[in-house]
Amino acid sequence: MQNKKKGIIVIASVVVIAIVAWSLAGKSTLVYSFDGKDYDREDYYEQMKEHYGKNFIYQFMEKEYLSGLDVDEAIKSSIANQEASLLEQNSSEEDQDMIGITLRAMGYNGLDELNLFLTNQYHKSAILQDNVLKVFDDLENFQKEMQPRIVTHVLVQAQRESNEHMNSDAPLDAEIALMGEVDAALDKADNVTKTMIDLSSDNGIIGESLGYMDNSSQLVESFIKGAQNLNEDEISEWVKSEFGYHRIYVESTNIETIKEYPEFKESVFGYDSSLEKEIMIKHMQSDGVEISDSLLKDDEVDADILFKISNKTYDKEDVLDEILKLDYGQFLIGDLEQIMLEEIKNEKNYDVSAEVDQEVKNFENAGLDFEMMLAYYGFRDEAHLRENLESALVLDKYANEIIDEKLESLLERYELQKLYLFQVESEDIAKDIETYVKNDYEVDEIKNEFDILDSVELVYYKGMSDLPDSVLSDLNEHKVALDIQENYALVFAFGEEVIDEKEAKDVILNHTSFRDDILKDMILDRGFKVHNKTLKKNLSVDYQDYLN
């Protein structure tokens, strides 16, 4: 690149030099440096593609398409209300940070694009619901594996605590009496569904139509098995669960009836995780979106034009600009952390394959469909799950191995101290305790002097993120902080520094910041530096320590 510039300087005028230099800088600006090498936009793009496939390109294309769809004023108003409600329910800074992180992972620029995300989800949901039955062609296997059905049940509630109830051999007399009422009503029922619902009362009977269910439904195992053993229009005998005793009625197993339920369509998407993308691509193409073969076939080499929406073309540079806007560290830092983990594993000759196999087996034996579990937890496939498990296990081994040799510096770094949490009835008591703490009264003296509802002894470490910022600020400044709630008050108070090595090691090992810091230190020691302004601004939100 530098040689090209020198050649231009020799033969071009000052004006041409400025234009060409500006153009080249726009296309080849450095993104970051690491381990003695500079990485430009092209390197960064290929790095993202290597680790994430072309999913990030597809995600951008889908967002651009959905963002261009019209929405009427009534829907706009409904979405605005939904946005306001969501922010009100998650009003704390911590909750809103988490929403922002989630949005960025889904291709949206944090809370600034929450309304856009909700609007696009409205469009996407409508497209998927309208097209799922036109595209899904595996109904026969779905029925065999998932056993979908429409179900009503009546429950005689347990009259004992759940553990006592589940360990009992027989129902109580009061439960038997209620079960008799249910049996008598069902024996003469013309309309089982209506009879079950009408049986609901304040004396411990609940009848309700559950509607759609299949073997992936979030219901207790005994209930699912009881429902699966029935044919259409059959009623089960009494089925015991932690909630009490059920009689289950299968209204329908007819697929034509079942297909009308929205929950059926949702279950289909869980059953076939590729369906959503297939539907969206077909729909976008039918609406005039031109998608390059390189993107559809996942070719290694990208076409010059990746896709075209409403006469606007998008190439690799457009996608790259979008990725840089969205990379708050989860892409780049995550990739560098993986490199460090691989080096640790090879240097230490760690073999965690047996542990990974066991964790995968635990995952498979969790009682739900394996593929659905993978999708729910954000894993692309079993290989992706294994990769993440291996990384966590390798880091855990390394953390346990190095903590002894680094303990002295770690104690200095995290500044471990005792932290006492007192719960009291009122703000006045809390303020009195605050005064005692500032006057250096011992913890036992405070406990004896005041009516304390509950007390907890914790270990505080520098930068403890679990506490509200206002509490942390007061603690660090005054060694005591109050958190006043509507019906009670909390007092946080520093105690002595932690000097017990075993306790200190346990605290450090059990906190994720230690593992994060191990990788962060390794990355910074290798000369990591960010050059791209957009990426640098993003990292300042969640990865400030990487910029110091």
N, C-alpha and C positions, 0 to 999 in steps of 0.2 A: 504493500500500500504506500509506504514512504517513497519507494523508488518511482512509482507512478507519479506521485506528486512532484518529485524532483524533475522528471521528464517534462511535465506540463510547465513548470516554472521556466525552464529553458526556452520554450517555444511560444509561450502565451503572454498576452498583455496582463496588466494588473487586474483589470476587470474580469477577464476570463478566469484568472487564477482564483479570485474570490468566489466566483460562481461555482467552479468545479470543486474547490475545497469545501464549500458549504454542502454541496451535494454528496460528496464522499463521506463527510463527517456524519451526515444524516443517516447513511446506510451502514457505516462501520464503526460507530461509536462503541467504545469499550463498555461492557456490562459489569464485569468484575474481574479481579485477579485472584489467583489461588495457586499455591505451591510453585511459585516462580513462573507461572504462565498467565498471559492475558487472554480473556475470553470475550469475543465480540458478539454482536447480535446474532450472527449466523451460528456461532458455537452454542449460544444459549438456546436458540430455537431447536437445534438438533438434539441438545441435551434433554429438553422437555419432551421432544418426540420419542426419544429412546426410552424414557422411563414411563411415559403416559400414553404411548401410542398416539393416535390422532384424535383421541377423545376430546382434547382441549380445542381442536379445530372445529369438531362437530358441535361442541357446546357453544362456541362463539357463533357459528352459523345459525343454530336454533334460536339463540337469543336475538340476533339481528332480524330474523324472520318474524318471530312473535312480536317484537317491539314495533313492527310496522303495521300490525293488524289494528283495525278500528275497534273501538269499544264505545257503547252508547253511554249517555249521561247517567242513567240509572245504575249501570254496572260500575262506572267510575265512582259514584257516590258510595256504593256498597263496599268497594275495595278500599276507599278512603276510611270508611268506618272500621273495616277489618284491620287496617294498618294502625289506626289510633288505638283500637282495643288491644292489639298485640303489644304495642309500646307501653300502654298503661299497665298491662299485666306483667310486663318485664321492664319495670321502670328503673331498676337499679343500674348503675354503671356496669357492673359485672355482667348482668343479664344482657344488656344491650351490646356489650362487647362480644358476647357469645353469639348473638344474632348476627352481628357483623362478620364474625369469622365464618359462620355457617354460610352466609350469603356469598362471601368471597370464594369459598370452596365450590359453590354452585355456579360461579361465573359472573357474579354481580358485585359491584363496587361498594360493599358494605351497606350501612343503613341509608346512605344517599340513594340507593337503588332498591330499597325495600318495596316502595309502591310499584316500581317497574316489575320487580320479581313477582309480586302478587297478581299484577295484571297479566303478565305472561303465563303464570300458572293457571289462571282462569281460562285463557285461550287454549293452553296445552291440554288441560283436563277435558275440555269440550271436544277437542280433536281426537283424543285417545278414546273417550267414551263412545263417540260417534263411529269410530272405525275399528274397534277391537274385534267385533264379531265378523267383520268383513275380511280381516287378515288372519286371525287365529284359526288354524286348521287342524288342531290336535285335540278336539273335544273328546274323542273316544278314550285316549290315554289319560286326559285330565280327569274324566269321570272315574276311571279305574283307580287312579292314584290318590285323588283328592276326595272322592266320595261326597260330592256336594249334595246338599239337601236343605229343605225348608222345615224349620223345627219350632214347635211350641213345647213348653214344659210347665209343670207345676212343682213347686218346692215346698216341702214341710221343713221349716227352718230348724236347725239344731238348737236344742234347749240347753246345751252345755258349751263350755269353751272349746275351741276348735281341736286342740290336742287331745283333750279328754274324750271328745266326741269321736274322733278318728280311731282312738285306741279302744273304744268300747265294742263289745261283741254284739250288742242288741240295742234297739231304740228304747228310749224311756217310755213309760206308760203314757205320758202326755203326748209324745210324738206318735205313738201307736194309735191313739184316739184320733188325732188329726189325719193320719194316713188312712184310717178307716173312713173318715168323712170324704176324702178324695176318692177312694176306691168306689164308694157307693155312688157318688156323683158320676164318675166315669162309666160305671156299668150301665147306666141308663142314658148316657149322652147321645143325642142325635148329631150334635156339632161339637166335636171334641175340642177344637181350638177355642170356641166361645166358652165352653164349659170350664176349661182350664183357666182362662183369663177371669171368668166370673167368680172362681173359687177364691180369688185374692181377698184377704181379710186382715184385720189388725191382730188376729190371734195366732199368727205364725205361719200362714199359708200365702205363698206368692205364686201367681200364675201369670205367665207372660209369653208373648210370641217373640222368639229370638230372630225369626226370619232366616236369612241365609247363614249357613255354616259349612265348613269342611274340615278336613283333618289338620289344617294349619290355623284354625280359629283360636283366639286367645281364650280358651275355656279349659276347665280342669280336665285332666286326662280321663278320669272315670266317666265324665259326662260325654266326652267325644266318643269313647269306646261304646258307651251305651247307645248313643245315637247311630253309630255306624253299624251296629248289629241289627238294625231295624230296616224293614222294607217300607215302601210307601203305605201310608194309612195304618201303620202298626203303632201300638203303644208299648213302651217297655214296662217291665216289672220295676220295683223300686231300686234306684241306683244311688248309692251312698257317695257323698262328696264331703269336703270340709265344711260346706255350707249347710248340709242337712241331707234330706232324702228327696230324690226327684222321680217323677214319672215323665217320660219323654215321649212326645208324639211327632212322628215324621209326616208332615202334611204332604210333601211332594219330593220325588226324586226325578221328576220329568225335566229334562234339560231345557225344553222350550219354556217352561215356567221359570226355571231357575235363571235363565239368561236375562230375564227382565230386572233382576236385582243388581244395583250398582256394586254391591259387595262381591258378586260373582266376577265382575269385570276386574275389580281390584285384585282378586285372588289369581286371576289369569295372568296378570302382569307379574305377580310374584312367582308364578309357576314357570313362566318363560321370560327371563330377564332381558332377552334380546328383542322382545316384541315392541316395546315402547319406541326404541330407536327405529325399528323397521317401519312402524306406522308413521312416525314423524317424517322420515325421509320420503316415503311414498306420497304423503300429503303435501309436503313442500314442493316436490317435483310436479305434482298435479296442479299446483298453484303457480307454476311458472318459474320456480327456483331452479337454476342450472347448477348442477353439482359435478365437479370433474371426476373422471374415472379414477384418477389417482386417489381421491378421497373415498370413493365408494368401494374400491377394491383394496384399499389400504396399501397401495404401492409404496415402495421405499422412497422413490423420487417424486417430489411434489410437482404438480402441473404449475405453469406460470400463473394461471387463474384458478384458484381453488373452488370458488363458487360465485354465483351472480344472483342478486336479488333486486328486482325492480330496476333493471338497467345499471345497477351499481355493482362493480366487480370488486372482489376481495382476493388479495394475494397474500403471500407469506408475510410481508411487511405489516399488513393490516392486522393479521393474527398476532404477530409478535408484539405490536403496540398494545393490543388488548391484554396479552399475558403479562406484560410488564406492569400494566395498570393494576392487575389483580394479584400479583405475586407479593404477598406480605410476608414471605419467608417460607411458606409451606412448600413451595416448589424448589427454589434454589437451596435454601438451608437444609431442607429435607434430603435433597440429593447429596449434598456434601456430607451430611451426617451418615448417610448410607455408605459412602466411600470410607469414612473413618471406621465404621463398624466392620466393614469387610477387612480392613487392615488389622484391626484388633483380633479378629477371628483367625486370620492367617498367621499373625505374629505369635499368638498364644496357642495355636493349634487347638482351639476349642472345637469340640464335637458335641453339638447339642441336638443331633438328629433324633435321638431317642426321646428327648424331652418334647421336641416339636411333634413327633408322631403321637405322643400321649396327649398333648394339648389338642391336636386335630381330632383325635378319637373322642376326647371330652366334648368337643364342639359337635361332632357327629351324633353323639349320644344325648344331646340336650333335649331330645323329645320333639324337635321340629324338623321340617324339611331342610336338608343341608344347604341346598342351593339358595333357598329363601333366607336362611340364616346368614349366608355369605353376603347376599345383597343388602340385608338389613344393617349389617355392621360395616358396609362400605368396601368389601373386598371384591375384586373383579372375578376371582376364581380361587380354587384351592391353592394354586401356586403363589398367589398374592398373599393369602392368609399365612402360608408357611414362611414366606419371606419376612413378614412382619413379626411372626412368632420367633423366628431365628434371631432377628435383630434385637428384640426385647430380651431374650435369654442370654445372648452374647454380652450385651451391655450389663445385665444383672451379674453375670459371672465376673466381669472385669471390675465392676464397682466393688464387689465383695473382696476382690483380690488386692485392690490398691488402697482401700480405706485406711489400713493400719499405717502404711508408710506416709500417707498424706494427712493423717488425723490432726496433727498440730496446726497445719496451715488451714485445714477445713474449719476447725474451731474458731480460728481468727476470722475466716471469711464469713461464716454464718452467724457469728456472735450469739451463740445459743444461751438463752436465759430461761429461768422458770417463769411461767405465766399463769396467774391464778384468775379464774373466772368465777365471780360470785353473782348469783341471781337473787334479787331481793324484791320486796313487794312494791316499793315506791321510789320515786326520784329523790325524796328527802333522805331516805336511808342510804341510797347510793352516794349522795353528796357527802354524808357524814363519813362513810367508809373512805371516800376519796381523800378527805382531810386526814384520816388516820394513816393512810398510805403515805401521804406527803410528809407526815411527821414520823415516818419510819417505824410504825408499830409492826410487830410480828404478825404473821398470818394467823397463828393460833389465838392471839389476843383479839384480832378482828372477829374471828369465828365465835369466840366466847362473848363478845360484847354485843353483837348484832344478831337479829333474827334472819338468818340466811336460808333461803328456800333450797338452794342447791349450790354446790361448789365443785369446780373441776380444776385439776392441775394439769397444765399443758407444758410443752416446751416451745418457746418462741425462737425463731431464727430470722436473721436479717432479711427483709423483703417478703415476709410471710404474706401470701396473697389471699389467704382465706378470710382475712378480716377486712371490714370496711376501711376505706382510705382515711376517714375522719378518726377512727379508732387508732389506726396505726400512727397517724400524725401526733395525736395526743400522747400515746404511749411513748413514742420516741422522744418527745419533748418533756413530758412531765412524769413518766413512769407509771401513769395511771390514766384510764380513759373510761368514759361513761357511754352507754348506749341505751337511751330511754325509749321504751316501748309503751304501748297503750296500757297494758295490764301489769307490767313488771319493768324492772330496770336491771341492766347488767353492768357490772364493774370489772374492768380488766386491769390487773396490777402486776407489774414486774416483781419477781423475787430475785433470789441470788443467781449468779452465773452458774451454768451447768458445769460441774467439775468431774462427775462420774463418767469415765471413759466409755464404759459399756452402754450406759444410757445415751451418751452423745452419739456413739456409733449407730445405735438402733434408730435414733431420730434421723440422722443424716441418710442412712441407707433406705429408710422408708419414705423419704421425700423425693419426688420426681426431679426437683431442681438440681439435686446432686448429679443425677444421670445426665440431665441436660447440660450441666456445666462441664462435665467430662468431655462431651463432644464439642461444646463451644470452645473450650480451651485448646483442644487439638486443632480445630479449624483455624482459630486465630493465630496459633503458633506456626501455621503454614502460610502465613502472609495473606490471609483473606482480606480483600478490600473491595468495596462497591464503588463503581464509577458512574453508573447510570443514575441520573437525578430522580427519575420516577421510582426506581427500585429502592434507592436510598431513602426517599420520603416514606415509602411503604414500610420498609424495615424498621423505621423509627417508631412505629406503632407497637409491634409485638417483639421485635428483635433489636432493641436499642443497644444492647450490650455488644452486638456485632459491629457497631459503627464507632465505638469509642476508641 
